[in-house]
Amino acid sequence: MNILQKGYNKFCDFEELVSSVLLVAITILVFVSAVSRTVGYPLNWAVDISLLLFAWQVFIGGDLAVRNTNLIGVELLANKFPGKVQKGLKIVFFIMIIIFLAVLVYFGIPLLIQNRKRLFQVLPISYSWATLSVPVGSFLMIISASIRLSQIIKKPASFWEQGRRDE
């Protein structure tokens, strides 16, 4: 295993840790905010932080999903086709995903710049920190989708005829 692959694997582990921490933090913040509001002491800042963390969780979780699962899976229908057609469909779908993600990166950067002066409701933090998740997360998903695409291309068509998944 080369240095680049080891570094990418460490990054993937770190990304999974960050995703888990974000999910736990969002859950705790929303719960504590609801309880404090019920007892008459609302924590308005908790909503802002939850929104910020949620924006990042969506895109980091999306990258994990692209990397670790078969997102494009109409297998009931796709398994009826010959292996070459199955492989071709997967290639087309991943190319479409990569193009869509590139559009998100392209339009996410101006969105980031436009929101630099906008602040959260309670916190003195720029909303750009939330919108930064769009181009960064989309770029990470492009990397993961490209890796998955190269794995699909390398597998022979006979692999798909056996009804296996591209894991």
ABEGO torsion letter per residue (X at the ends): XBAAAAAAAAAAAAAAAAAAAAAAAAAAAAAAAAAAAAAGBBBAAAAAAAAAAAAAAAAAAAAAAAAABBABBBAAAAAABBAAAAAAAAAAAAAAAAAAAAAAAAAAAAAAAAAAABBBAABBBBAAAAAAAAAAAAAAAAAAAAAAAAAAAABBAAAAAAGBBAX
